[in-house]
Amino acid sequence: MLELLSPLSAGVNLALVLLSVVTSALSAAAGIGGGTLLIIAMAQVMPATALIPMHGMVQLGSNGGRAVMTWRHVRRDIVVAFLPGVIVGALVAAWLLIRLPYGVLELCIAAFVLYSCWGPGLPQRAVGRTGTVIAGALTTLLSSFVGASGPMVASFIKLGMSERLPRVATFATCMTFQHATKAFIFGFAGFVFRDWLGLMLVMIVAGFVGTWLGLRLLNRVTDHRFDFFFKWVLTLLALRLIWLGVERLGAG
């Protein structure tokens, strides 16, 4: 039955479904990180042509569920300012989107993850209506090419609020709108969602389960301890992805 979900093997399909539970719980409990961990793990086993659209649709379900469960805490002023930038970024991405050479996507994702972990943060002046629109446009465009723009969106949202629950709720809502644009972008580019629909739907359901679990762990995770271990997990996975990308470039 599991082998019918996608062109991947039954074992890989099962691993991705379980990973969807874990990463959704991680994002709900810590406010960030699940989407980045998911895409860098998916990149180890999925073809590059399916990676970004699959990740986008799964994250749409995961973030949408989190946004619904925490809607009372959403900062609507930030979401309203973020949305026009998302639309602009999606239109530009649909116009620019090309098929990258085999191996390049993996290297781009790895570089972005390493920068997210160890690069400088956003300046305080990024907060404001103009900064929010620009952030929405740039991160949506970036998300269409490297998938996981979550760390940049989360860094931006973190500047505007200190309480974790409003951060989680607002981040989830902004990411829901951003990932929703990928159905348009990749449908326009010719991606056949039907071939991956089974795995996509099961991972989305698994993401709802993970979100429910993670929200119950929300106040039990300390920021400092989470940040330390999570950065090193992502760094090791990014280095593995660089190796894989170089191998694929060589083979191509």
Salt bridges, closest charged atoms under 4 A:
ASP77 OD1 - ARG75 NE 2.95
GLU106 OE2 - ARG248 NH1 2.33
ASP223 OD1 - ARG164 NH2 2.29
